[in-house]
């Protein structure tokens, strides 16, 4: 074979190999974005097999060669990943090594109930509303939660309102635990310190220890949830808090309409007298003291108001059409102002 012919054959072989490598290294065969789940404990070879099976990579051998060359054999992270059609082999390897798992974004507004949260999460995940509620009915071993058969959802009040970025692989109990952990990190120790007579005062958290002394963390969050549902305006929340504490101190029924709404499970424009007779521990028209537990998940301003109620002697309030309230000290004054407003 002549030397020129040999050189030509070698060039053709090199070109063929190069073209093949470019193809194997190139974008995958997906038509739309696809999600894969890499199980915990999977080896690099097992991951290569799964990626090849799902047509995300074109060569298991080349995948493992690159992984070994880069020293990433033990660096590929478990989780759910979104693979786009334009991702090439190196993109996939970089994604798995970086641990940029697929996520979804969810915002939980202040005052949402457990059932409303479950409804929103069910829309954004593959799990049903009931699957989330099943875990919300169980105390996951938290000492600040209360074990009481009258409590509908032990997690109510402690799924902190915020915007969350959640890995799509998370199961219902894991998602709810994330929300509990945010409450714990932001408020648990602050409330515990606030309720401790010997606790140090925080510069950004006013506490009326004379009023809140003797209350538990669970009771404070219960009060905060009542404030959250009753007061639309932040500036009125300390006033609503004062009414609640004043009534509790005087052994008066709280008579909070938001508790009736919670029992009903759906928002009614107008509470009927028949609704006030519903026999439930949450009915503060029939049962004295606080309801068994929170009736919503309160935000920061409501928690602050529960810890620092206004120094006023109001015992009554009623709502105006703009969402504000009129506060009064006596029932006669309460009725008089209501009648005047109706004229």
Protein Blocks (a to p, Z undefined) as FASTA:
>chain_A
ZZklmmmmmmmmmmmmmmmmmmmmmccfbfbdcdddddehiafklmmmmmmmnopafbfk
lmmmmmmmnopmmmcccddddddfklcfklmmmmmmnopacdddddddehiafklmmmmm
mmmmmbdfklmmmmmmpcehiakbccdfklmblmgopaccddddddfkbcfklmmmmmmm
mmmmmmmmmmmmmmpmkbccdfklccdfklmgoiafklmmmmmmmmmmmpmblklmmmmm
mmmmmmmmnopafkiaklmmmmnopacfbdcfklmmpccfklmklpgcjdfbdcbdcdfk
lmmmmmmccddfbfbdcddfkopacddfbfklmmmmmmmmmZZ
